[in-house]
Amino acid sequence: MNDIKILVGNKEDIPVKYLEQLFALQQLEEEEKWGILPPEIELFRKKWKVREVYWIKKLRAVAINSEDLVVGFGIIGWNIKYENLDRGWFVAYVAKEHRRKGIGKSMLKALITKPPEQIKLIYAGSVLGSNGEFFLRKIKKDNDYQEKRNAADLTEFNVNKVREEANKLLKKAKEKGYRVVEVKNMTFENHVDIEEFVTVVQQIWNDMPREKLTYEDHTLTPERYKEMYDIEMLGGDNYYSFLCIHEETNKPVGYTIFSTNPLNKQVAWQDDTGVIPEHRGKGLGLMLKYQSLLQLLEETNAKYWITGNAGSNEHMIKINKTLNHKLWLTELEFELKREEIEKYLKS
């Protein structure tokens, strides 16, 4: 490890001469994780230039070897506003040929001292069966959460049959007193009161299974919600949404969102799908997902539709199976005490 130096800082502190190597390594990470054609490298260049949300502090680490090559990168972040002000998160990636040399541990060692003292818990994730899982289980034996990443191959669907089912489900929803509107690029304020909509989002987020994770409820405002997605759209993401409105009250009760990016043509990423509790059990979730599926087939060139759910979220997993989603990979989440990490790093 004497030939590895770790650079730590904000984006602007990372020397420009290393950025193209960093972007190439980020591209490799995507390809290794998902096992399909990764985004074009231009996407990583573009995302690097985009501002970050003001309520999260992030620091980056870049591992450089004796040949002046980038062989790994890491990020540590923590909230400086809103909820969960006592916890942060950490991610790292090391190029295949440089693993098992302590580089990941060195990056974590360089980053873990940076958050303020009030940060007591650190979240870290890995793919089941990966080197990252092996690394994290050295710190903590058991993971606290499982995210099931499921994917549907969009080339396997018959668009006419999908259109027929989507229209049938939409008709049933209308008969039960609901209407559905299409929303382009997160402009929900054009259709409903944005305060009411964000309250629905917050309720759905906070109702998602956490398994053994102990993080606090999310606190959302229209400004915070808009900021998150505005930043993603600056990176080239396009958002497609369907909003379910209760006719009698004219209030939002559920929604679904997916995104695409022209620099990552193969994949459509599923964002949220949810219905508030008092309107569940009426087939609205499946109906909304079918509207998305039809739009994916008619308006995009995506091949894979990738989604994720807690391993314990049986209802949504059932819906996704109905839509031909199959398990792609499992992501593990570890809730680590900062003192446990520090103890490991001293060993």
C-alpha positions as CSV (number, residue, x, y, z in Angstrom):
1,M,0.0,0.0,0.0
2,N,3.0,2.3,0.1
3,D,2.6,3.1,-3.6
4,I,-1.0,4.3,-3.2
5,K,-1.9,7.9,-2.4
6,I,-5.5,8.9,-1.4
7,L,-6.7,12.3,-2.5
8,V,-9.7,13.6,-0.5
9,G,-11.8,16.7,-1.0
10,N,-14.7,18.4,-2.8
11,K,-15.2,18.0,-6.5
12,E,-13.1,21.1,-7.2
13,D,-10.2,19.6,-5.1
14,I,-9.8,16.6,-7.4
15,P,-7.2,17.5,-10.0
16,V,-8.6,17.8,-13.5
17,K,-5.9,15.4,-14.9
18,Y,-7.6,12.5,-13.0
19,L,-11.2,13.2,-14.0
20,E,-11.3,11.2,-17.3
21,Q,-9.8,8.2,-15.5
22,L,-12.3,8.6,-12.7
23,F,-15.2,8.7,-15.2
24,A,-13.9,5.6,-16.9
25,L,-13.8,3.8,-13.5
26,Q,-17.3,4.9,-12.7
27,Q,-18.4,3.5,-16.0
28,L,-16.7,0.2,-15.2
29,E,-18.5,0.1,-11.8
30,E,-21.8,0.4,-13.6
31,E,-21.0,-2.3,-16.1
32,E,-19.7,-4.7,-13.4
33,K,-22.7,-4.2,-11.2
34,W,-25.5,-4.5,-13.8
35,G,-23.8,-6.8,-16.3
36,I,-25.1,-4.9,-19.3
37,L,-23.8,-2.1,-21.6
38,P,-23.1,0.8,-19.2
39,P,-24.0,4.5,-19.8
40,E,-21.8,6.4,-22.3
41,I,-18.9,8.1,-20.5
42,E,-20.3,11.5,-21.4
43,L,-23.0,10.9,-18.8
44,F,-20.4,10.8,-16.1
45,R,-18.8,14.0,-17.4
46,K,-22.2,15.7,-17.5
47,K,-23.2,14.6,-14.0
48,W,-19.9,15.8,-12.5
49,K,-20.6,19.3,-13.6
50,V,-24.1,19.4,-12.1
51,R,-24.6,21.1,-8.7
52,E,-25.4,19.0,-5.7
53,V,-28.3,19.4,-3.3
54,Y,-27.6,22.0,-0.6
55,W,-28.7,19.8,2.4
56,I,-26.1,17.1,1.8
57,K,-22.3,17.5,2.3
58,K,-20.2,15.2,0.2
59,L,-16.5,14.5,0.1
60,R,-14.7,12.3,-2.4
61,A,-11.6,10.1,-2.3
62,V,-9.6,9.1,-5.3
63,A,-6.9,6.4,-5.0
64,I,-3.8,6.9,-7.2
65,N,-1.1,4.3,-7.8
66,S,2.6,4.7,-8.4
67,E,1.9,5.0,-12.2
68,D,-0.4,8.0,-11.6
69,L,-3.4,5.9,-12.4
70,V,-6.8,6.1,-10.7
71,V,-7.5,2.7,-9.3
72,G,-10.4,3.4,-6.9
73,F,-12.8,6.1,-5.7
74,G,-15.0,6.7,-2.7
75,I,-17.6,9.1,-1.4
76,I,-18.8,10.0,2.1
77,G,-21.9,12.1,2.6
78,W,-24.2,13.3,5.4
79,N,-27.2,15.5,5.8
80,I,-26.7,19.0,7.1
81,K,-30.4,19.9,7.1
82,Y,-33.8,18.1,7.6
83,E,-33.8,14.6,9.1
84,N,-31.2,12.0,10.1
85,L,-28.6,14.5,11.2
86,D,-26.7,11.9,13.1
87,R,-25.9,9.6,10.2
88,G,-24.1,9.5,6.9
89,W,-23.2,7.1,4.1
90,F,-20.2,5.7,2.3
91,V,-19.6,4.1,-1.1
92,A,-16.3,2.9,-2.7
93,Y,-15.2,1.0,-5.7
94,V,-11.8,-0.4,-6.6
95,A,-10.7,-1.7,-10.0
96,K,-10.8,-5.5,-10.2
97,E,-7.0,-5.9,-10.7
98,H,-6.3,-3.8,-7.6
99,R,-8.6,-5.5,-5.1
100,R,-7.5,-7.3,-1.9
101,K,-4.7,-4.8,-1.4
102,G,-6.3,-2.6,1.3
103,I,-7.2,0.2,-1.1
104,G,-10.9,0.3,-0.1
105,K,-9.9,0.2,3.6
106,S,-7.5,3.1,3.0
107,M,-10.2,5.2,1.3
108,L,-12.6,4.6,4.1
109,K,-9.9,5.5,6.6
110,A,-9.2,8.8,4.9
111,L,-12.9,9.6,4.7
112,I,-14.3,8.5,8.0
113,T,-12.6,11.3,9.9
114,K,-14.3,14.0,7.8
115,P,-17.9,14.0,9.1
116,P,-18.6,16.1,12.3
117,E,-18.8,14.4,15.7
118,Q,-22.6,14.2,15.6
119,I,-22.5,11.6,12.8
120,K,-22.7,8.4,14.7
121,L,-24.1,6.0,12.1
122,I,-22.8,5.3,8.6
123,Y,-24.8,3.4,5.9
124,A,-22.9,1.3,3.3
125,G,-24.3,-1.0,0.6
126,S,-23.1,-3.8,-1.6
127,V,-24.3,-6.3,-4.1
128,L,-24.9,-9.8,-2.7
129,G,-21.9,-12.0,-3.5
130,S,-19.6,-9.1,-4.4
131,N,-16.2,-8.1,-3.0
132,G,-18.1,-5.2,-1.3
133,E,-20.2,-7.6,0.7
134,F,-17.0,-9.4,1.8
135,F,-15.5,-6.1,2.9
136,L,-18.6,-4.9,4.8
137,R,-19.1,-8.2,6.7
138,K,-15.7,-7.7,8.2
139,I,-17.1,-4.7,10.0
140,K,-20.6,-6.1,10.7
141,K,-21.7,-9.7,10.3
142,D,-25.4,-9.1,9.4
143,N,-26.9,-6.7,6.9
144,D,-29.9,-4.6,7.9
145,Y,-31.8,-4.4,4.7
146,Q,-32.2,-6.2,1.3
147,E,-33.2,-4.4,-1.9
148,K,-34.4,-6.8,-4.6
149,R,-33.5,-5.3,-8.0
150,N,-35.9,-6.8,-10.6
151,A,-35.9,-6.2,-14.3
152,A,-38.2,-6.8,-17.2
153,D,-37.0,-7.3,-20.8
154,L,-39.2,-4.9,-22.7
155,T,-38.6,-6.7,-26.0
156,E,-40.7,-9.7,-24.6
157,F,-43.9,-7.7,-24.4
158,N,-46.6,-7.5,-27.1
159,V,-47.6,-3.8,-27.2
160,N,-51.1,-4.5,-28.4
161,K,-51.8,-6.8,-25.4
162,V,-50.2,-4.3,-23.0
163,R,-52.4,-1.5,-24.5
164,E,-55.5,-3.7,-24.0
165,E,-54.7,-4.5,-20.4
166,A,-53.6,-0.9,-19.6
167,N,-56.9,0.5,-21.0
168,K,-58.9,-2.2,-19.1
169,L,-57.3,-1.3,-15.8
170,L,-57.7,2.4,-16.4
171,K,-61.4,1.9,-17.2
172,K,-61.8,0.0,-13.9
173,A,-60.1,2.8,-12.0
174,K,-62.4,5.4,-13.5
175,E,-65.5,3.3,-12.6
176,K,-64.2,3.3,-9.0
177,G,-63.9,7.1,-9.0
178,Y,-60.4,7.9,-10.0
179,R,-58.8,9.7,-13.0
180,V,-55.2,9.4,-14.2
181,V,-53.1,12.2,-15.7
182,E,-49.8,12.0,-17.5
183,V,-47.1,14.2,-16.0
184,K,-44.0,15.3,-17.9
185,N,-40.7,15.9,-16.2
186,M,-42.1,16.2,-12.7
187,T,-44.5,19.1,-13.3
188,F,-47.1,17.8,-10.8
189,E,-48.0,21.4,-9.9
190,N,-49.7,21.7,-13.2
191,H,-52.3,19.1,-12.2
192,V,-52.8,19.2,-8.4
193,D,-51.9,21.3,-5.4
194,I,-48.2,20.8,-5.0
195,E,-48.3,20.8,-1.2
196,E,-50.9,18.1,-1.2
197,F,-48.9,16.0,-3.7
198,V,-45.6,16.3,-1.7
199,T,-47.6,15.2,1.4
200,V,-48.6,12.1,-0.5
201,V,-45.0,11.5,-1.6
202,Q,-43.8,11.9,2.0
203,Q,-46.4,9.4,3.3
204,I,-45.5,6.8,0.7
205,W,-41.8,7.2,1.3
206,N,-42.2,6.9,5.1
207,D,-44.5,3.9,4.6
208,M,-41.8,1.9,2.7
209,P,-40.4,-1.1,4.6
210,R,-37.2,-0.4,6.4
211,E,-36.6,-3.9,7.7
212,K,-33.9,-3.4,10.4
213,L,-32.8,0.1,9.4
214,T,-33.5,2.8,12.0
215,Y,-33.4,6.0,10.0
216,E,-36.0,8.7,10.8
217,D,-39.0,9.6,8.6
218,H,-38.3,11.8,5.6
219,T,-39.4,15.5,5.8
220,L,-40.3,16.8,2.4
221,T,-41.2,20.3,1.2
222,P,-42.1,21.2,-2.4
223,E,-38.8,23.1,-2.7
224,R,-36.8,20.1,-1.5
225,Y,-38.6,17.7,-3.7
226,K,-38.3,19.9,-6.8
227,E,-34.6,20.5,-6.1
228,M,-33.8,16.7,-6.1
229,Y,-35.3,16.1,-9.5
230,D,-34.2,19.4,-11.1
231,I,-30.6,18.3,-10.4
232,E,-31.2,14.9,-12.0
233,M,-32.8,16.6,-15.1
234,L,-29.7,18.8,-15.4
235,G,-27.8,15.6,-15.8
236,G,-30.0,14.7,-18.8
237,D,-32.6,12.4,-17.1
238,N,-36.1,12.5,-18.5
239,Y,-39.0,11.7,-16.2
240,Y,-42.3,10.1,-17.1
241,S,-45.1,10.0,-14.5
242,F,-48.7,9.0,-14.1
243,L,-50.7,10.6,-11.3
244,C,-53.9,9.1,-9.8
245,I,-56.5,11.6,-8.5
246,H,-59.6,10.9,-6.5
247,E,-62.4,12.4,-8.4
248,E,-64.7,13.2,-5.4
249,T,-62.0,15.1,-3.5
250,N,-59.8,16.1,-6.5
251,K,-56.8,15.1,-4.4
252,P,-53.7,13.0,-5.4
253,V,-53.7,9.5,-3.9
254,G,-51.0,7.7,-5.9
255,Y,-48.4,8.0,-8.6
256,T,-45.6,6.2,-10.5
257,I,-42.4,7.6,-12.0
258,F,-39.7,6.2,-14.3
259,S,-36.8,7.9,-16.0
260,T,-34.6,7.5,-19.1
261,N,-31.4,9.2,-20.2
262,P,-30.3,9.5,-23.9
263,L,-26.7,8.6,-22.7
264,N,-28.0,5.3,-21.1
265,K,-30.3,4.1,-23.8
266,Q,-30.7,0.5,-22.7
267,V,-32.3,1.2,-19.3
268,A,-35.5,2.7,-18.0
269,W,-35.2,3.2,-14.2
270,Q,-38.3,2.8,-12.1
271,D,-38.6,5.5,-9.4
272,D,-41.5,5.5,-7.0
273,T,-44.8,3.7,-7.3
274,G,-47.2,4.2,-4.4
275,V,-50.8,4.6,-3.3
276,I,-51.7,6.1,0.1
277,P,-53.2,3.5,2.5
278,E,-56.8,4.6,2.4
279,H,-57.0,4.0,-1.4
280,R,-55.2,0.7,-1.5
281,G,-56.7,-2.6,-2.5
282,K,-58.4,-1.2,-5.6
283,G,-55.8,-2.2,-8.2
284,L,-54.4,1.3,-8.6
285,G,-50.8,0.4,-8.2
286,L,-50.9,-2.2,-11.0
287,M,-53.0,0.2,-13.1
288,L,-50.3,2.9,-12.8
289,K,-47.5,0.5,-13.6
290,Y,-49.3,-0.7,-16.8
291,Q,-49.6,2.9,-17.9
292,S,-45.8,3.2,-17.5
293,L,-45.2,0.0,-19.4
294,L,-47.3,1.1,-22.3
295,Q,-45.5,4.4,-22.5
296,L,-42.1,2.6,-22.3
297,L,-43.1,0.5,-25.2
298,E,-44.6,3.3,-27.3
299,E,-42.3,6.2,-26.6
300,T,-38.8,4.9,-25.6
301,N,-36.2,2.6,-27.0
302,A,-35.3,1.1,-23.6
303,K,-34.6,-2.6,-23.4
304,Y,-34.6,-3.1,-19.7
305,W,-37.1,-1.8,-17.1
306,I,-35.3,-2.0,-13.7
307,T,-37.0,-1.5,-10.4
308,G,-36.1,-2.1,-6.7
309,N,-38.1,-3.0,-3.6
310,A,-37.4,-4.1,-0.1
311,G,-37.2,-7.8,0.1
312,S,-40.1,-7.7,2.5
313,N,-42.4,-5.6,0.2
314,E,-44.4,-8.6,-1.0
315,H,-47.2,-6.5,-2.5
316,M,-45.0,-4.6,-4.9
317,I,-42.9,-7.7,-5.7
318,K,-46.2,-9.4,-6.7
319,I,-47.1,-6.5,-9.0
320,N,-43.6,-6.6,-10.6
321,K,-43.9,-10.3,-11.2
322,T,-47.2,-9.7,-13.0
323,L,-45.2,-7.3,-15.2
324,N,-42.6,-10.0,-16.1
325,H,-39.9,-8.6,-13.7
326,K,-37.3,-11.2,-12.7
327,L,-34.7,-10.9,-10.0
328,W,-31.6,-9.3,-11.4
329,L,-29.5,-8.8,-8.3
330,T,-29.8,-8.2,-4.5
331,E,-28.3,-5.1,-2.8
332,L,-27.5,-5.3,0.9
333,E,-27.5,-2.3,3.2
334,F,-25.5,-2.2,6.4
335,E,-26.2,0.3,9.2
336,L,-22.8,0.7,10.8
337,K,-21.8,2.4,14.0
338,R,-19.0,4.9,13.4
339,E,-17.1,3.5,16.3
340,E,-17.4,0.0,14.8
341,I,-15.9,1.3,11.6
342,E,-13.1,3.0,13.4
343,K,-12.3,-0.1,15.5
344,Y,-12.1,-2.2,12.3
345,L,-9.8,0.4,10.6
346,K,-7.4,0.1,13.6
347,S,-7.3,-3.7,13.4
